Amino acid sequence: MANIRFFNIFTAIFCAIGSFLFGYDSGIIASVITFQALKDFVGHPSRYASLSGAIVSTFTGGCFFGAVLGGWSNDRIGRKRSIQLGCVIALWGCAMQAGANNFACMLIGRIIAGVAIGLLSMTVPLYNTEIAPPKIRGFVVGLAQQMIGIGFIVANWVGYGCQYIDGNSGWRLALGLQLVPATLLLVGIQFLPFSPRWLLEQNRDEEARAVVYRLHGATSDESKQEAEREFSDMRDVIKAEQSERSRSISDLWATMPMIKRTLVAVGVQVMGQFTGINVINYFGPSMYKALGLDDGQSLLVQGIYGAVGPITNFFFITLVLDFIGRKKPLMFGAGAITILYSILTAIVASYPPEVNGLPNTHKDAQRAGIAMIFMTSIVFSLSFGPVSWVLASEVFPTKTRSIGTSVATCANWLFNILFSQVSNLAIENVSWKYYILFICLNAIDFIVVFLFFPETKGKTLEEMAEVFGDEVDLSAVKEHAGSEMIDEGKGSRA
């Protein structure tokens, strides 16, 4: 087991550099849009709120199309090559941002980088899902959220430091540092294995067997037998599914079990956006200003805030997620965030940033508001943060896992685009009333998770068919299944 854990965790951590890039690229913009040098570079000071929203939303728009691309590339060239493709696109987009000579060039760079992040955001959890043993899959896939959080930490503190660099060099350096993780992942991923499930789909069975043995650290007779059992189960189900494969998006609603899978995967990704966490990540400094803090204080608090989530997430995926399951954390997250946003709304409504033209100096109200925002990050890291990536990538069968994960991730980015475009304007114009939206959404999420979401912990990817009620005809692959004859037409649960 130690060998399994070491190699899987090493592979997952390195692959999750793509998630680090996701976190850094998303987080750094929250800081740089507050830089006076960038405001001067963009121009149009009266329209800067909407233009800064465009800087964020064009990136998330690119992420949507990157997730669409991932649905195609993960089937055609595999998970590993898709990650490399994402890195190449990221290098292109990030270089354009850092070297932009006008606002239009920056926007195009943000779009291109967004395509890369969208592709990586769906492929990294998908790859880690397919190499992870069931007993530690929550931890392995949850590392994606962990690295997103670390990316935000680094972005917040880089942004805080770069604000003191004179001229355009500050924001150019902050954006240019994205090139480092993209280069590291592009080179290093070459030495990691292909997904064994993708190899089986390509009829590269012996390569897939070798990868499974490698993932198991199969050196003893017992570990070799365990690896061979897992490989055989994996092969039998995938070959059976392959006989029915149409590679069509309509497969996602072809049967009632598939509809349920799709709704769960899309739902959990959208609910992650309904927590409002990315409103804080992108526009946290604006929220702190609404509590009466100045620019420097807002960036400092945002830097401290960024460390809270990843620390919580690490302990959760290490000690809790694979034991408590998926459903209970989601219910806890939706309920707790409903309460936290209710309190934050009451604080901002009672103590506005300005009264009769004078700034808010009520320190206790500021501290309480900041505490609610920090608690939201903690709760998110104990619920939707890691669970949304795990659940969305593990519920689908192999034949639709790529396109299903793509659709779920696209839904995530669609709502990310919506919130990134309107949130800064909403915070400035309607203040605390905007937070009521998140109170209502999370209350609804609690009910939906309680009534309709299944528990999937501890199940192999092939056993998910039992959870959702699918039937797989193993007679289609009797030549692969073993020495005993399987009657034609006999169905068996995967």
TAQUI-V7077 format. One record per backbone hydrogen bond with DSSP energy under -1.0 kcal/mol. CO is the residue of the C=O (numbers start at 1). NH is the residue of the N-H. If there is no record, write none. Layout:
co:nh
CO:NH
CO:NH
This chain:
co:nh
1:5
2:6
3:7
4:8
5:9
6:10
7:11
8:12
9:13
10:14
11:15
12:16
14:17
15:18
16:20
17:21
18:22
19:23
20:24
21:25
22:26
23:27
24:28
28:32
29:33
31:34
32:35
35:39
36:40
37:41
38:42
39:43
44:47
45:48
47:51
48:52
49:53
50:54
51:55
52:56
53:57
54:58
56:60
57:61
58:62
59:63
60:64
61:65
62:66
63:67
64:68
65:69
66:70
67:71
69:73
70:74
72:76
73:77
78:82
79:83
80:84
81:85
82:86
83:87
84:88
85:89
86:90
87:91
88:92
89:93
90:94
91:95
92:96
93:97
94:98
95:99
97:100
102:106
103:107
104:108
105:109
106:110
107:111
108:112
109:113
110:114
111:115
112:116
113:117
114:118
115:119
116:120
117:121
118:122
119:123
120:124
122:126
123:127
124:128
125:129
126:130
133:136
136:140
137:141
138:142
141:144
142:146
143:147
144:148
145:149
146:150
147:151
148:152
149:153
150:154
151:155
152:156
153:157
154:158
155:159
156:160
157:161
158:162
159:163
161:164
162:165
168:172
169:173
170:174
171:175
172:176
173:177
175:178
176:179
177:180
178:182
179:183
180:184
181:185
182:186
183:187
184:188
185:189
188:191
189:192
195:199
196:200
197:201
198:202
199:204
200:203
204:208
205:209
206:210
207:211
208:212
209:213
210:214
211:215
212:216
213:218
217:219
220:224
221:225
222:226
223:227
224:228
225:229
226:230
227:231
228:232
229:233
230:234
231:235
232:236
233:237
234:238
235:239
236:240
237:241
238:242
239:243
241:244
248:251
249:252
250:253
251:254
255:259
256:260
257:261
258:262
259:263
260:264
261:265
262:266
263:267
264:268
265:269
266:270
267:271
268:272
270:274
273:276
276:280
277:281
278:282
279:283
280:284
283:287
284:288
285:289
286:290
288:293
289:292
294:298
295:299
296:300
297:301
298:302
299:303
300:304
301:305
302:306
304:307
305:308
307:311
308:312
309:313
310:314
311:315
312:316
313:317
314:318
315:319
316:320
316:321
320:323
320:324
321:325
326:330
327:331
328:332
329:333
330:334
331:335
332:336
333:337
334:338
335:339
336:340
337:341
338:342
339:343
340:344
341:345
342:346
343:347
344:348
345:349
346:350
347:351
353:360
355:358
358:355
361:363
362:366
363:367
364:368
365:369
366:370
367:371
368:372
369:373
370:374
371:375
372:376
373:377
374:378
375:379
376:380
377:381
380:383
380:385
383:387
384:388
386:390
387:391
388:392
389:393
390:394
391:395
397:400
400:404
401:405
402:406
403:407
404:408
405:409
406:410
407:411
408:412
409:413
410:414
411:415
412:416
413:417
414:418
415:419
416:420
417:421
418:422
419:423
422:426
423:427
424:428
425:429
426:430
426:431
430:433
431:434
434:437
435:439
436:440
437:441
438:442
439:443
440:444
441:445
442:446
443:447
444:448
445:449
446:450
447:451
448:452
449:453
456:459
463:466
463:467
464:468
465:469
465:470
472:474
472:492
473:476
474:477
475:478
477:480
477:481
487:490
492:472
